[in-house]
Amino acid sequence: MDTYNIYMDELPTGEEIDGEEMVEVEFRVVPGSEEDGATEITAVIAGLDLVDLINLRDSLQQEIDNYALSALEAQAGASAGTPAG
């Protein structure tokens, strides 16, 4: 079974907040069979198999769903406390 490596690229946005340059983060998933060199050093996460990638995706999706649900609940709570105009 092939393994995969995840890389995190930081791209400057050209903006600064409080004197610190802001960056945009992008992730790349690359099959291990397509790489040369010391991927364990440069990859954020190295050596994942397909099942690991699926589990990672599911975990991330659950956190995104939890955050979205919390935001909706907070918005609904704020709307419930506002009198209709």
Backbone hydrogen bonds in HBPLUS format (Angstrom, degrees):
<---DONOR---> <-ACCEPTOR-->    atom                        ^
c    i                          cat <-CA-CA->   ^        H-A-AA   ^      H-
h    n   atom  resd res      DA  || num        DHA   H-A  angle D-A-AA Bond
n    s   type  num  typ     dist DA aas  dist angle  dist       angle   num
A0032-GLY N   A0003-THR O   2.66 MM  29  5.30 172.7  1.66 147.0 146.3     1
A0004-TYR N   A0048-LEU O   2.54 MM  44  4.96 144.0  1.67 140.8 154.1     2
A0048-LEU N   A0004-TYR O   2.89 MM  44  4.96 152.0  1.97 157.2 149.4     3
A0005-ASN N   A0030-VAL O   2.91 MM  25  5.36 160.5  1.95 148.5 154.4     4
A0030-VAL N   A0005-ASN O   2.92 MM  25  5.36 166.9  1.93 157.9 161.9     5
A0006-ILE N   A0045-ILE O   2.73 MM  39  5.10 167.9  1.75 158.9 163.2     6
A0044-VAL N   A0006-ILE O   2.72 MM  38  5.62 138.9  1.89 149.8 163.6     7
A0045-ILE N   A0006-ILE O   3.24 MM  39  5.10 159.8  2.28 133.9 138.5     8
A0007-TYR N   A0028-ARG O   2.83 MM  21  5.12 161.2  1.87 150.2 156.6     9
A0028-ARG N   A0007-TYR O   2.89 MM  21  5.12 155.0  1.96 142.5 148.8    10
A0009-ASP N   A0026-GLU O   2.75 MM  17  5.20 171.0  1.76 165.3 166.5    11
A0026-GLU N   A0009-ASP O   2.90 MM  17  5.20 161.5  1.93 151.8 158.0    12
A0011-LEU N   A0024-GLU O   2.80 MM  13  5.08 172.7  1.81 153.8 155.8    13
A0024-GLU N   A0011-LEU O   2.69 MM  13  5.08 165.1  1.71 149.9 153.0    14
A0013-THR N   A0022-MET O   3.05 MM   9  5.77 168.8  2.06 143.9 142.3    15
A0022-MET N   A0015-GLU O   2.83 MM   7  5.55 171.4  1.84 155.4 154.7    16
A0017-ILE N   A0020-GLU O   2.97 MM   3  5.36 157.6  2.02 147.1 148.3    17
A0020-GLU N   A0017-ILE O   3.01 MM   3  5.36 165.5  2.03 115.4 119.6    18
A0034-GLU N   A0031-PRO O   3.04 MM   3  5.64 161.0  2.08 117.4 123.3    19
A0035-GLU N   A0032-GLY O   3.26 MM   3  5.46 168.1  2.27 113.5 114.8    20
A0039-THR N   A0037-GLY O   3.08 MM   2  5.81 131.9  2.32 104.2  90.4    21
A0041-ILE N   A0038-ALA O   3.04 MM   3  5.59 149.7  2.14 112.4 120.8    22
A0042-THR N   A0038-ALA O   3.41 MM   4  6.82 155.6  2.48 148.3 154.6    23
A0043-ALA N   A0039-THR O   2.80 MM   4  5.47 157.7  1.85 151.4 155.3    24
A0052-ASP N   A0049-ASP O   3.03 MM   3  5.25 116.7  2.44 101.9 117.2    25
A0053-LEU N   A0049-ASP O   3.03 MM   4  6.41 155.7  2.09 154.5 161.8    26
A0054-ILE N   A0050-LEU O   2.98 MM   4  6.26 156.8  2.03 149.7 155.7    27
A0055-ASN N   A0051-VAL O   2.93 MM   4  6.18 161.7  1.96 150.2 155.1    28
A0056-LEU N   A0052-ASP O   2.85 MM   4  6.06 155.4  1.91 149.3 156.5    29
A0057-ARG N   A0053-LEU O   2.87 MM   4  6.07 162.0  1.90 148.7 153.6    30
A0058-ASP N   A0054-ILE O   2.92 MM   4  6.16 161.9  1.96 151.2 155.9    31
A0059-SER N   A0055-ASN O   2.96 MM   4  6.15 156.3  2.02 146.2 152.5    32
A0060-LEU N   A0056-LEU O   2.92 MM   4  6.15 164.2  1.95 155.0 159.1    33
A0061-GLN N   A0057-ARG O   2.86 MM   4  6.04 161.9  1.90 152.3 157.8    34
A0062-GLN N   A0058-ASP O   2.97 MM   4  6.14 151.4  2.06 143.3 150.6    35
A0063-GLU N   A0059-SER O   3.12 MM   4  6.42 156.8  2.18 147.0 152.4    36
A0064-ILE N   A0060-LEU O   2.95 MM   4  6.23 157.2  2.00 152.0 158.6    37
A0065-ASP N   A0061-GLN O   2.88 MM   4  6.06 161.1  1.92 149.1 154.3    38
A0066-ASN N   A0062-GLN O   2.89 MM   4  6.10 156.5  1.94 146.8 153.4    39
A0067-TYR N   A0063-GLU O   2.98 MM   4  6.16 159.4  2.02 147.0 152.0    40
A0068-ALA N   A0064-ILE O   2.93 MM   4  6.14 164.5  1.95 152.6 156.9    41
A0069-LEU N   A0065-ASP O   2.86 MM   4  6.00 160.2  1.90 150.2 155.8    42
A0070-SER N   A0066-ASN O   2.95 MM   4  6.12 158.2  2.00 146.3 152.2    43
A0071-ALA N   A0067-TYR O   2.97 MM   4  6.23 157.3  2.03 149.3 155.4    44
A0072-LEU N   A0068-ALA O   2.94 MM   4  6.19 157.5  1.99 149.2 155.3    45
A0073-GLU N   A0069-LEU O   2.87 MM   4  6.08 159.2  1.92 151.2 157.0    46
A0074-ALA N   A0070-SER O   2.89 MM   4  6.08 156.2  1.95 147.0 153.6    47
A0075-GLN N   A0071-ALA O   2.93 MM   4  6.11 155.7  1.99 145.3 152.1    48
A0076-ALA N   A0072-LEU O   2.82 MM   4  6.01 156.9  1.88 148.3 154.9    49
A0077-GLY N   A0073-GLU O   2.86 MM   4  6.02 153.5  1.93 144.3 151.8    50
A0078-ALA N   A0074-ALA O   2.94 MM   4  6.14 152.2  2.02 143.4 150.8    51
A0079-SER N   A0075-GLN O   2.87 MM   4  6.07 152.6  1.95 145.6 153.4    52
A0080-ALA N   A0076-ALA O   2.90 MM   4  6.03 148.8  2.00 143.4 151.6    53
A0082-THR N   A0079-SER O   3.16 MM   3  5.18 155.1  2.22 100.9 108.6    54
